[in-house]
């Protein structure tokens, strides 16, 4: 049986040593409120994986979901107006 493998030298040579650019780091910094809100939503959802969500869990998930939508809207509005703040 013959194994078919990619040419590792060619593949890894293009990946090793690449760092994010300043523009990419700036974009990540602008998106941090959205990322944090999504992590909060995920935490609320994970807490209910092994049991039925109670009323407090449902409110926590709903609140976190609204926060994600609000932060995404704010980010989209900033991108639409050209604000870099």
PyMOL Python script that loads the backbone (N, CA, C, O; Angstrom):
from pymol import cmd

cmd.read_pdbstr("""\
ATOM      1  N   UNK A   1       0.842  -1.169   0.000  1.00  0.00           N
ATOM      2  CA  UNK A   1       0.000   0.000   0.000  1.00  0.00           C
ATOM      3  C   UNK A   1       0.891   1.237   0.000  1.00  0.00           C
ATOM      4  O   UNK A   1       1.834   1.329   0.786  1.00  0.00           O
ATOM      5  N   UNK A   2       0.597   2.165  -0.863  1.00  0.00           N
ATOM      6  CA  UNK A   2       1.390   3.382  -0.987  1.00  0.00           C
ATOM      7  C   UNK A   2       0.640   4.533  -0.321  1.00  0.00           C
ATOM      8  O   UNK A   2      -0.528   4.776  -0.623  1.00  0.00           O
ATOM      9  N   UNK A   3       1.312   5.236   0.584  1.00  0.00           N
ATOM     10  CA  UNK A   3       0.702   6.375   1.265  1.00  0.00           C
ATOM     11  C   UNK A   3       0.835   7.628   0.421  1.00  0.00           C
ATOM     12  O   UNK A   3       1.882   7.898  -0.167  1.00  0.00           O
ATOM     13  N   UNK A   4      -0.232   8.374   0.377  1.00  0.00           N
ATOM     14  CA  UNK A   4      -0.213   9.647  -0.339  1.00  0.00           C
ATOM     15  C   UNK A   4      -0.155  10.752   0.702  1.00  0.00           C
ATOM     16  O   UNK A   4      -1.111  10.965   1.447  1.00  0.00           O
ATOM     17  N   UNK A   5       0.964  11.448   0.749  1.00  0.00           N
ATOM     18  CA  UNK A   5       1.156  12.504   1.729  1.00  0.00           C
ATOM     19  C   UNK A   5       1.549  13.799   1.026  1.00  0.00           C
ATOM     20  O   UNK A   5       2.184  13.755  -0.028  1.00  0.00           O
ATOM     21  N   UNK A   6       1.184  14.944   1.586  1.00  0.00           N
ATOM     22  CA  UNK A   6       1.610  16.202   0.976  1.00  0.00           C
ATOM     23  C   UNK A   6       3.106  16.408   1.173  1.00  0.00           C
ATOM     24  O   UNK A   6       3.708  15.849   2.090  1.00  0.00           O
ATOM     25  N   UNK A   7       3.680  17.196   0.326  1.00  0.00           N
ATOM     26  CA  UNK A   7       5.093  17.534   0.463  1.00  0.00           C
ATOM     27  C   UNK A   7       5.235  18.451   1.677  1.00  0.00           C
ATOM     28  O   UNK A   7       4.960  19.647   1.590  1.00  0.00           O
ATOM     29  N   UNK A   8       5.656  17.900   2.787  1.00  0.00           N
ATOM     30  CA  UNK A   8       5.702  18.631   4.047  1.00  0.00           C
ATOM     31  C   UNK A   8       6.634  19.839   3.993  1.00  0.00           C
ATOM     32  O   UNK A   8       6.319  20.889   4.552  1.00  0.00           O
ATOM     33  N   UNK A   9       7.764  19.699   3.331  1.00  0.00           N
ATOM     34  CA  UNK A   9       8.701  20.819   3.273  1.00  0.00           C
ATOM     35  C   UNK A   9       8.057  22.026   2.594  1.00  0.00           C
ATOM     36  O   UNK A   9       8.202  23.159   3.054  1.00  0.00           O
ATOM     37  N   UNK A  10       7.355  21.775   1.514  1.00  0.00           N
ATOM     38  CA  UNK A  10       6.716  22.873   0.787  1.00  0.00           C
ATOM     39  C   UNK A  10       5.596  23.496   1.614  1.00  0.00           C
ATOM     40  O   UNK A  10       5.467  24.719   1.664  1.00  0.00           O
ATOM     41  N   UNK A  11       4.789  22.664   2.259  1.00  0.00           N
ATOM     42  CA  UNK A  11       3.647  23.160   3.026  1.00  0.00           C
ATOM     43  C   UNK A  11       4.083  23.928   4.267  1.00  0.00           C
ATOM     44  O   UNK A  11       3.622  25.048   4.485  1.00  0.00           O
ATOM     45  N   UNK A  12       4.951  23.358   5.075  1.00  0.00           N
ATOM     46  CA  UNK A  12       5.337  23.993   6.328  1.00  0.00           C
ATOM     47  C   UNK A  12       6.233  25.199   6.112  1.00  0.00           C
ATOM     48  O   UNK A  12       6.272  26.084   6.967  1.00  0.00           O
ATOM     49  N   UNK A  13       6.935  25.265   5.029  1.00  0.00           N
ATOM     50  CA  UNK A  13       7.798  26.413   4.781  1.00  0.00           C
ATOM     51  C   UNK A  13       6.979  27.687   4.621  1.00  0.00           C
ATOM     52  O   UNK A  13       7.453  28.772   4.958  1.00  0.00           O
ATOM     53  N   UNK A  14       5.765  27.571   4.115  1.00  0.00           N
ATOM     54  CA  UNK A  14       4.952  28.778   3.939  1.00  0.00           C
ATOM     55  C   UNK A  14       4.227  29.169   5.223  1.00  0.00           C
ATOM     56  O   UNK A  14       3.790  30.312   5.356  1.00  0.00           O
ATOM     57  N   UNK A  15       4.091  28.238   6.175  1.00  0.00           N
ATOM     58  CA  UNK A  15       3.339  28.520   7.387  1.00  0.00           C
ATOM     59  C   UNK A  15       4.239  28.982   8.529  1.00  0.00           C
ATOM     60  O   UNK A  15       3.869  29.891   9.273  1.00  0.00           O
ATOM     61  N   UNK A  16       5.381  28.389   8.674  1.00  0.00           N
ATOM     62  CA  UNK A  16       6.273  28.706   9.794  1.00  0.00           C
ATOM     63  C   UNK A  16       6.823  30.117   9.627  1.00  0.00           C
ATOM     64  O   UNK A  16       7.262  30.507   8.545  1.00  0.00           O
ATOM     65  N   UNK A  17       6.788  30.863  10.709  1.00  0.00           N
ATOM     66  CA  UNK A  17       7.373  32.194  10.688  1.00  0.00           C
ATOM     67  C   UNK A  17       6.402  33.298  10.345  1.00  0.00           C
ATOM     68  O   UNK A  17       6.774  34.471  10.397  1.00  0.00           O
ATOM     69  N   UNK A  18       5.181  32.974   9.998  1.00  0.00           N
ATOM     70  CA  UNK A  18       4.221  34.022   9.675  1.00  0.00           C
ATOM     71  C   UNK A  18       3.596  34.558  10.954  1.00  0.00           C
ATOM     72  O   UNK A  18       3.091  33.793  11.776  1.00  0.00           O
ATOM     73  N   UNK A  19       3.631  35.829  11.112  1.00  0.00           N
ATOM     74  CA  UNK A  19       3.029  36.507  12.256  1.00  0.00           C
ATOM     75  C   UNK A  19       1.875  37.354  11.733  1.00  0.00           C
ATOM     76  O   UNK A  19       1.878  37.760  10.571  1.00  0.00           O
ATOM     77  N   UNK A  20       0.887  37.622  12.589  1.00  0.00           N
ATOM     78  CA  UNK A  20      -0.192  38.503  12.145  1.00  0.00           C
ATOM     79  C   UNK A  20       0.342  39.912  11.889  1.00  0.00           C
ATOM     80  O   UNK A  20       1.225  40.399  12.594  1.00  0.00           O
ATOM     81  N   UNK A  21      -0.202  40.535  10.891  1.00  0.00           N
ATOM     82  CA  UNK A  21       0.217  41.894  10.563  1.00  0.00           C
ATOM     83  C   UNK A  21      -0.399  42.871  11.556  1.00  0.00           C
ATOM     84  O   UNK A  21      -1.295  42.515  12.321  1.00  0.00           O
ATOM     85  N   UNK A  22       0.090  44.098  11.534  1.00  0.00           N
ATOM     86  CA  UNK A  22      -0.467  45.124  12.415  1.00  0.00           C
ATOM     87  C   UNK A  22      -1.938  45.372  12.101  1.00  0.00           C
ATOM     88  O   UNK A  22      -2.735  45.607  13.009  1.00  0.00           O
ATOM     89  N   UNK A  23      -2.297  45.323  10.835  1.00  0.00           N
ATOM     90  CA  UNK A  23      -3.699  45.525  10.442  1.00  0.00           C
ATOM     91  C   UNK A  23      -4.580  44.402  10.987  1.00  0.00           C
ATOM     92  O   UNK A  23      -5.697  44.652  11.440  1.00  0.00           O
ATOM     93  N   UNK A  24      -4.079  43.163  10.943  1.00  0.00           N
ATOM     94  CA  UNK A  24      -4.845  42.040  11.487  1.00  0.00           C
ATOM     95  C   UNK A  24      -4.999  42.150  12.999  1.00  0.00           C
ATOM     96  O   UNK A  24      -6.066  41.859  13.539  1.00  0.00           O
ATOM     97  N   UNK A  25      -3.946  42.566  13.676  1.00  0.00           N
ATOM     98  CA  UNK A  25      -4.019  42.758  15.131  1.00  0.00           C
ATOM     99  C   UNK A  25      -4.992  43.882  15.493  1.00  0.00           C
ATOM    100  O   UNK A  25      -5.720  43.784  16.481  1.00  0.00           O
ATOM    101  N   UNK A  26      -5.000  44.950  14.688  1.00  0.00           N
ATOM    102  CA  UNK A  26      -5.948  46.039  14.917  1.00  0.00           C
ATOM    103  C   UNK A  26      -7.384  45.566  14.729  1.00  0.00           C
ATOM    104  O   UNK A  26      -8.269  45.947  15.494  1.00  0.00           O
ATOM    105  N   UNK A  27      -7.617  44.739  13.714  1.00  0.00           N
ATOM    106  CA  UNK A  27      -8.953  44.214  13.468  1.00  0.00           C
ATOM    107  C   UNK A  27      -9.405  43.319  14.623  1.00  0.00           C
ATOM    108  O   UNK A  27     -10.563  43.382  15.036  1.00  0.00           O
ATOM    109  N   UNK A  28      -8.514  42.498  15.140  1.00  0.00           N
ATOM    110  CA  UNK A  28      -8.847  41.654  16.290  1.00  0.00           C
ATOM    111  C   UNK A  28      -9.182  42.528  17.493  1.00  0.00           C
ATOM    112  O   UNK A  28     -10.123  42.237  18.231  1.00  0.00           O
ATOM    113  N   UNK A  29      -8.421  43.591  17.692  1.00  0.00           N
ATOM    114  CA  UNK A  29      -8.688  44.505  18.809  1.00  0.00           C
ATOM    115  C   UNK A  29     -10.055  45.168  18.665  1.00  0.00           C
ATOM    116  O   UNK A  29     -10.766  45.342  19.655  1.00  0.00           O
ATOM    117  N   UNK A  30     -10.426  45.538  17.449  1.00  0.00           N
ATOM    118  CA  UNK A  30     -11.747  46.134  17.223  1.00  0.00           C
ATOM    119  C   UNK A  30     -12.863  45.131  17.481  1.00  0.00           C
ATOM    120  O   UNK A  30     -13.947  45.510  17.925  1.00  0.00           O
ATOM    121  N   UNK A  31     -12.608  43.854  17.206  1.00  0.00           N
ATOM    122  CA  UNK A  31     -13.627  42.821  17.361  1.00  0.00           C
ATOM    123  C   UNK A  31     -13.653  42.196  18.758  1.00  0.00           C
ATOM    124  O   UNK A  31     -14.480  41.320  19.011  1.00  0.00           O
ATOM    125  N   UNK A  32     -12.780  42.614  19.665  1.00  0.00           N
ATOM    126  CA  UNK A  32     -12.731  42.014  21.000  1.00  0.00           C
ATOM    127  C   UNK A  32     -14.045  42.105  21.776  1.00  0.00           C
ATOM    128  O   UNK A  32     -14.386  41.140  22.461  1.00  0.00           O
ATOM    129  N   UNK A  33     -14.803  43.201  21.714  1.00  0.00           N
ATOM    130  CA  UNK A  33     -16.089  43.205  22.417  1.00  0.00           C
ATOM    131  C   UNK A  33     -17.037  42.114  21.907  1.00  0.00           C
ATOM    132  O   UNK A  33     -17.753  41.501  22.698  1.00  0.00           O
ATOM    133  N   UNK A  34     -17.047  41.873  20.613  1.00  0.00           N
ATOM    134  CA  UNK A  34     -17.889  40.815  20.047  1.00  0.00           C
ATOM    135  C   UNK A  34     -17.385  39.451  20.494  1.00  0.00           C
ATOM    136  O   UNK A  34     -18.180  38.584  20.857  1.00  0.00           O
ATOM    137  N   UNK A  35     -16.089  39.257  20.470  1.00  0.00           N
ATOM    138  CA  UNK A  35     -15.505  37.980  20.885  1.00  0.00           C
ATOM    139  C   UNK A  35     -15.828  37.710  22.350  1.00  0.00           C
ATOM    140  O   UNK A  35     -16.199  36.593  22.709  1.00  0.00           O
ATOM    141  N   UNK A  36     -15.690  38.723  23.190  1.00  0.00           N
ATOM    142  CA  UNK A  36     -15.996  38.556  24.615  1.00  0.00           C
ATOM    143  C   UNK A  36     -17.471  38.233  24.839  1.00  0.00           C
ATOM    144  O   UNK A  36     -17.804  37.394  25.675  1.00  0.00           O
ATOM    145  N   UNK A  37     -18.346  38.893  24.101  1.00  0.00           N
ATOM    146  CA  UNK A  37     -19.779  38.625  24.230  1.00  0.00           C
ATOM    147  C   UNK A  37     -20.112  37.212  23.772  1.00  0.00           C
ATOM    148  O   UNK A  37     -20.951  36.544  24.376  1.00  0.00           O
ATOM    149  N   UNK A  38     -19.459  36.754  22.706  1.00  0.00           N
ATOM    150  CA  UNK A  38     -19.706  35.391  22.226  1.00  0.00           C
ATOM    151  C   UNK A  38     -19.200  34.355  23.227  1.00  0.00           C
ATOM    152  O   UNK A  38     -19.821  33.305  23.396  1.00  0.00           O
ATOM    153  N   UNK A  39     -18.086  34.637  23.887  1.00  0.00           N
ATOM    154  CA  UNK A  39     -17.570  33.731  24.922  1.00  0.00           C
ATOM    155  C   UNK A  39     -18.544  33.672  26.092  1.00  0.00           C
ATOM    156  O   UNK A  39     -18.784  32.601  26.650  1.00  0.00           O
ATOM    157  N   UNK A  40     -19.104  34.822  26.465  1.00  0.00           N
ATOM    158  CA  UNK A  40     -20.087  34.855  27.545  1.00  0.00           C
ATOM    159  C   UNK A  40     -21.330  34.030  27.190  1.00  0.00           C
ATOM    160  O   UNK A  40     -21.863  33.307  28.033  1.00  0.00           O
ATOM    161  N   UNK A  41     -21.783  34.142  25.946  1.00  0.00           N
ATOM    162  CA  UNK A  41     -22.929  33.343  25.492  1.00  0.00           C
ATOM    163  C   UNK A  41     -22.585  31.857  25.514  1.00  0.00           C
ATOM    164  O   UNK A  41     -23.387  31.037  25.962  1.00  0.00           O
ATOM    165  N   UNK A  42     -21.418  31.517  25.039  1.00  0.00           N
ATOM    166  CA  UNK A  42     -20.995  30.117  25.033  1.00  0.00           C
ATOM    167  C   UNK A  42     -20.896  29.563  26.450  1.00  0.00           C
ATOM    168  O   UNK A  42     -21.291  28.423  26.694  1.00  0.00           O
ATOM    169  N   UNK A  43     -20.377  30.352  27.382  1.00  0.00           N
ATOM    170  CA  UNK A  43     -20.313  29.917  28.783  1.00  0.00           C
ATOM    171  C   UNK A  43     -21.703  29.645  29.342  1.00  0.00           C
ATOM    172  O   UNK A  43     -21.915  28.656  30.043  1.00  0.00           O
ATOM    173  N   UNK A  44     -22.649  30.527  29.029  1.00  0.00           N
ATOM    174  CA  UNK A  44     -24.013  30.338  29.514  1.00  0.00           C
ATOM    175  C   UNK A  44     -24.638  29.076  28.919  1.00  0.00           C
ATOM    176  O   UNK A  44     -25.375  28.364  29.600  1.00  0.00           O
ATOM    177  N   UNK A  45     -24.344  28.806  27.660  1.00  0.00           N
ATOM    178  CA  UNK A  45     -24.882  27.608  27.017  1.00  0.00           C
ATOM    179  C   UNK A  45     -24.220  26.341  27.551  1.00  0.00           C
ATOM    180  O   UNK A  45     -24.890  25.323  27.727  1.00  0.00           O
ATOM    181  N   UNK A  46     -22.930  26.390  27.806  1.00  0.00           N
ATOM    182  CA  UNK A  46     -22.208  25.222  28.315  1.00  0.00           C
ATOM    183  C   UNK A  46     -22.723  24.822  29.690  1.00  0.00           C
ATOM    184  O   UNK A  46     -22.773  23.636  30.016  1.00  0.00           O
ATOM    185  N   UNK A  47     -23.104  25.804  30.496  1.00  0.00           N
ATOM    186  CA  UNK A  47     -23.588  25.498  31.850  1.00  0.00           C
ATOM    187  C   UNK A  47     -24.850  24.648  31.821  1.00  0.00           C
ATOM    188  O   UNK A  47     -25.162  23.983  32.809  1.00  0.00           O
ATOM    189  N   UNK A  48     -25.574  24.652  30.727  1.00  0.00           N
ATOM    190  CA  UNK A  48     -26.838  23.911  30.660  1.00  0.00           C
ATOM    191  C   UNK A  48     -26.732  22.637  29.839  1.00  0.00           C
ATOM    192  O   UNK A  48     -27.757  22.027  29.533  1.00  0.00           O
ATOM    193  N   UNK A  49     -25.543  22.221  29.477  1.00  0.00           N
ATOM    194  CA  UNK A  49     -25.401  21.025  28.647  1.00  0.00           C
ATOM    195  C   UNK A  49     -25.834  19.743  29.356  1.00  0.00           C
ATOM    196  O   UNK A  49     -26.403  18.850  28.729  1.00  0.00           O
ATOM    197  N   UNK A  50     -25.570  19.650  30.645  1.00  0.00           N
ATOM    198  CA  UNK A  50     -25.835  18.399  31.343  1.00  0.00           C
ATOM    199  C   UNK A  50     -27.137  18.412  32.155  1.00  0.00           C
ATOM    200  O   UNK A  50     -27.403  17.491  32.928  1.00  0.00           O
ATOM    201  N   UNK A  51     -27.932  19.448  31.974  1.00  0.00           N
ATOM    202  CA  UNK A  51     -29.202  19.518  32.694  1.00  0.00           C
ATOM    203  C   UNK A  51     -30.169  20.410  31.921  1.00  0.00           C
ATOM    204  O   UNK A  51     -29.781  21.138  31.008  1.00  0.00           O
ATOM    205  N   UNK A  52     -31.422  20.331  32.309  1.00  0.00           N
ATOM    206  CA  UNK A  52     -32.409  21.221  31.713  1.00  0.00           C
ATOM    207  C   UNK A  52     -32.204  22.632  32.256  1.00  0.00           C
ATOM    208  O   UNK A  52     -32.012  22.814  33.459  1.00  0.00           O
ATOM    209  N   UNK A  53     -32.244  23.619  31.384  1.00  0.00           N
ATOM    210  CA  UNK A  53     -32.049  24.987  31.873  1.00  0.00           C
ATOM    211  C   UNK A  53     -33.227  25.444  32.727  1.00  0.00           C
ATOM    212  O   UNK A  53     -34.387  25.238  32.371  1.00  0.00           O
ATOM    213  N   UNK A  54     -32.908  26.065  33.857  1.00  0.00           N
ATOM    214  CA  UNK A  54     -33.959  26.640  34.687  1.00  0.00           C
ATOM    215  C   UNK A  54     -34.224  28.070  34.217  1.00  0.00           C
ATOM    216  O   UNK A  54     -33.618  28.526  33.248  1.00  0.00           O
ATOM    217  N   UNK A  55     -35.110  28.766  34.885  1.00  0.00           N
ATOM    218  CA  UNK A  55     -35.485  30.117  34.463  1.00  0.00           C
ATOM    219  C   UNK A  55     -34.295  31.071  34.459  1.00  0.00           C
ATOM    220  O   UNK A  55     -34.159  31.899  33.559  1.00  0.00           O
ATOM    221  N   UNK A  56     -33.437  30.951  35.467  1.00  0.00           N
ATOM    222  CA  UNK A  56     -32.251  31.804  35.528  1.00  0.00           C
ATOM    223  C   UNK A  56     -31.310  31.527  34.357  1.00  0.00           C
ATOM    224  O   UNK A  56     -30.751  32.456  33.772  1.00  0.00           O
ATOM    225  N   UNK A  57     -31.136  30.254  34.017  1.00  0.00           N
ATOM    226  CA  UNK A  57     -30.292  29.898  32.878  1.00  0.00           C
ATOM    227  C   UNK A  57     -30.856  30.472  31.579  1.00  0.00           C
ATOM    228  O   UNK A  57     -30.116  31.003  30.751  1.00  0.00           O
ATOM    229  N   UNK A  58     -32.161  30.360  31.413  1.00  0.00           N
ATOM    230  CA  UNK A  58     -32.797  30.871  30.193  1.00  0.00           C
ATOM    231  C   UNK A  58     -32.579  32.381  30.088  1.00  0.00           C
ATOM    232  O   UNK A  58     -32.263  32.890  29.013  1.00  0.00           O
ATOM    233  N   UNK A  59     -32.747  33.092  31.197  1.00  0.00           N
ATOM    234  CA  UNK A  59     -32.526  34.543  31.174  1.00  0.00           C
ATOM    235  C   UNK A  59     -31.075  34.887  30.889  1.00  0.00           C
ATOM    236  O   UNK A  59     -30.785  35.833  30.156  1.00  0.00           O
ATOM    237  N   UNK A  60     -30.158  34.111  31.474  1.00  0.00           N
ATOM    238  CA  UNK A  60     -28.728  34.354  31.261  1.00  0.00           C
ATOM    239  C   UNK A  60     -28.366  34.150  29.794  1.00  0.00           C
ATOM    240  O   UNK A  60     -27.622  34.950  29.225  1.00  0.00           O
ATOM    241  N   UNK A  61     -28.881  33.091  29.175  1.00  0.00           N
ATOM    242  CA  UNK A  61     -28.604  32.820  27.763  1.00  0.00           C
ATOM    243  C   UNK A  61     -29.221  33.903  26.881  1.00  0.00           C
ATOM    244  O   UNK A  61     -28.587  34.385  25.942  1.00  0.00           O
ATOM    245  N   UNK A  62     -30.458  34.278  27.188  1.00  0.00           N
ATOM    246  CA  UNK A  62     -31.133  35.299  26.390  1.00  0.00           C
ATOM    247  C   UNK A  62     -30.402  36.644  26.499  1.00  0.00           C
ATOM    248  O   UNK A  62     -30.233  37.342  25.499  1.00  0.00           O
ATOM    249  N   UNK A  63     -29.970  37.005  27.713  1.00  0.00           N
ATOM    250  CA  UNK A  63     -29.236  38.251  27.918  1.00  0.00           C
ATOM    251  C   UNK A  63     -27.909  38.230  27.172  1.00  0.00           C
ATOM    252  O   UNK A  63     -27.526  39.217  26.545  1.00  0.00           O
ATOM    253  N   UNK A  64     -27.213  37.108  27.243  1.00  0.00           N
ATOM    254  CA  UNK A  64     -25.930  36.998  26.542  1.00  0.00           C
ATOM    255  C   UNK A  64     -26.132  37.061  25.027  1.00  0.00           C
ATOM    256  O   UNK A  64     -25.320  37.658  24.321  1.00  0.00           O
ATOM    257  N   UNK A  65     -27.207  36.452  24.524  1.00  0.00           N
ATOM    258  CA  UNK A  65     -27.503  36.519  23.091  1.00  0.00           C
ATOM    259  C   UNK A  65     -27.794  37.937  22.643  1.00  0.00           C
ATOM    260  O   UNK A  65     -27.349  38.354  21.573  1.00  0.00           O
ATOM    261  N   UNK A  66     -28.543  38.691  23.457  1.00  0.00           N
ATOM    262  CA  UNK A  66     -28.824  40.089  23.125  1.00  0.00           C
ATOM    263  C   UNK A  66     -27.549  40.923  23.145  1.00  0.00           C
ATOM    264  O   UNK A  66     -27.387  41.842  22.341  1.00  0.00           O
ATOM    265  N   UNK A  67     -26.642  40.598  24.069  1.00  0.00           N
ATOM    266  CA  UNK A  67     -25.376  41.328  24.139  1.00  0.00           C
ATOM    267  C   UNK A  67     -24.534  41.073  22.890  1.00  0.00           C
ATOM    268  O   UNK A  67     -23.897  41.989  22.370  1.00  0.00           O
ATOM    269  N   UNK A  68     -24.530  39.831  22.409  1.00  0.00           N
ATOM    270  CA  UNK A  68     -23.797  39.507  21.183  1.00  0.00           C
ATOM    271  C   UNK A  68     -24.365  40.316  20.017  1.00  0.00           C
ATOM    272  O   UNK A  68     -23.614  40.920  19.251  1.00  0.00           O
ATOM    273  N   UNK A  69     -25.684  40.325  19.886  1.00  0.00           N
ATOM    274  CA  UNK A  69     -26.305  41.072  18.786  1.00  0.00           C
ATOM    275  C   UNK A  69     -26.011  42.562  18.894  1.00  0.00           C
ATOM    276  O   UNK A  69     -25.742  43.211  17.883  1.00  0.00           O
ATOM    277  N   UNK A  70     -26.057  43.111  20.094  1.00  0.00           N
ATOM    278  CA  UNK A  70     -25.796  44.543  20.281  1.00  0.00           C
ATOM    279  C   UNK A  70     -24.350  44.896  19.931  1.00  0.00           C
ATOM    280  O   UNK A  70     -24.098  45.905  19.273  1.00  0.00           O
ATOM    281  N   UNK A  71     -23.408  44.070  20.366  1.00  0.00           N
ATOM    282  CA  UNK A  71     -22.003  44.380  20.066  1.00  0.00           C
ATOM    283  C   UNK A  71     -21.705  44.193  18.581  1.00  0.00           C
ATOM    284  O   UNK A  71     -20.899  44.934  18.018  1.00  0.00           O
ATOM    285  N   UNK A  72     -22.341  43.216  17.942  1.00  0.00           N
ATOM    286  CA  UNK A  72     -22.174  43.071  16.491  1.00  0.00           C
ATOM    287  C   UNK A  72     -22.742  44.276  15.758  1.00  0.00           C
ATOM    288  O   UNK A  72     -22.151  44.758  14.792  1.00  0.00           O
ATOM    289  N   UNK A  73     -23.901  44.766  16.223  1.00  0.00           N
ATOM    290  CA  UNK A  73     -24.510  45.943  15.595  1.00  0.00           C
ATOM    291  C   UNK A  73     -23.599  47.152  15.745  1.00  0.00           C
ATOM    292  O   UNK A  73     -23.399  47.902  14.790  1.00  0.00           O
ATOM    293  N   UNK A  74     -23.041  47.348  16.946  1.00  0.00           N
ATOM    294  CA  UNK A  74     -22.135  48.466  17.168  1.00  0.00           C
ATOM    295  C   UNK A  74     -20.911  48.382  16.263  1.00  0.00           C
ATOM    296  O   UNK A  74     -20.484  49.385  15.692  1.00  0.00           O
ATOM    297  N   UNK A  75     -20.353  47.194  16.134  1.00  0.00           N
ATOM    298  CA  UNK A  75     -19.186  47.012  15.273  1.00  0.00           C
ATOM    299  C   UNK A  75     -19.542  47.293  13.818  1.00  0.00           C
ATOM    300  O   UNK A  75     -18.770  47.931  13.101  1.00  0.00           O
ATOM    301  N   UNK A  76     -20.705  46.823  13.378  1.00  0.00           N
ATOM    302  CA  UNK A  76     -21.128  47.066  12.003  1.00  0.00           C
ATOM    303  C   UNK A  76     -21.372  48.548  11.760  1.00  0.00           C
ATOM    304  O   UNK A  76     -21.040  49.062  10.692  1.00  0.00           O
ATOM    305  N   UNK A  77     -21.947  49.237  12.735  1.00  0.00           N
ATOM    306  CA  UNK A  77     -22.182  50.666  12.593  1.00  0.00           C
ATOM    307  C   UNK A  77     -20.874  51.436  12.547  1.00  0.00           C
ATOM    308  O   UNK A  77     -20.764  52.415  11.808  1.00  0.00           O
ATOM    309  N   UNK A  78     -19.881  51.017  13.321  1.00  0.00           N
ATOM    310  CA  UNK A  78     -18.579  51.666  13.277  1.00  0.00           C
ATOM    311  C   UNK A  78     -17.929  51.461  11.917  1.00  0.00           C
ATOM    312  O   UNK A  78     -17.322  52.380  11.366  1.00  0.00           O
ATOM    313  N   UNK A  79     -18.058  50.253  11.378  1.00  0.00           N
ATOM    314  CA  UNK A  79     -17.467  49.971  10.072  1.00  0.00           C
ATOM    315  C   UNK A  79     -18.192  50.755   8.984  1.00  0.00           C
ATOM    316  O   UNK A  79     -17.571  51.179   8.009  1.00  0.00           O
ATOM    317  N   UNK A  80     -19.505  50.952   9.142  1.00  0.00           N
ATOM    318  CA  UNK A  80     -20.288  51.667   8.152  1.00  0.00           C
ATOM    319  C   UNK A  80     -19.996  53.151   8.131  1.00  0.00           C
ATOM    320  O   UNK A  80     -20.088  53.783   7.079  1.00  0.00           O
ATOM    321  N   UNK A  81     -19.646  53.724   9.278  1.00  0.00           N
ATOM    322  CA  UNK A  81     -19.379  55.154   9.344  1.00  0.00           C
ATOM    323  C   UNK A  81     -17.891  55.463   9.209  1.00  0.00           C
ATOM    324  O   UNK A  81     -17.505  56.626   9.086  1.00  0.00           O
ATOM    325  N   UNK A  82     -17.060  54.431   9.233  1.00  0.00           N
ATOM    326  CA  UNK A  82     -15.624  54.646   9.085  1.00  0.00           C
ATOM    327  C   UNK A  82     -14.927  55.011  10.376  1.00  0.00           C
ATOM    328  O   UNK A  82     -13.764  55.417  10.351  1.00  0.00           O
ATOM    329  N   UNK A  83     -15.613  54.878  11.522  1.00  0.00           N
ATOM    330  CA  UNK A  83     -14.975  55.184  12.805  1.00  0.00           C
ATOM    331  C   UNK A  83     -13.908  54.154  13.099  1.00  0.00           C
ATOM    332  O   UNK A  83     -14.126  52.958  12.903  1.00  0.00           O
ATOM    333  N   UNK A  84     -12.774  54.596  13.560  1.00  0.00           N
ATOM    334  CA  UNK A  84     -11.689  53.685  13.902  1.00  0.00           C
ATOM    335  C   UNK A  84     -11.515  53.573  15.407  1.00  0.00           C
ATOM    336  O   UNK A  84     -10.567  52.945  15.878  1.00  0.00           O
ATOM    337  N   UNK A  85     -12.413  54.172  16.157  1.00  0.00           N
ATOM    338  CA  UNK A  85     -12.276  54.169  17.614  1.00  0.00           C
ATOM    339  C   UNK A  85     -12.609  52.880  18.238  1.00  0.00           C
ATOM    340  O   UNK A  85     -12.533  52.748  19.460  1.00  0.00           O
TER     341      UNK A  85
END
""", "prot")
cmd.dss("prot")
cmd.show_as("cartoon", "prot")
cmd.util.cbc("prot")
cmd.orient("prot")
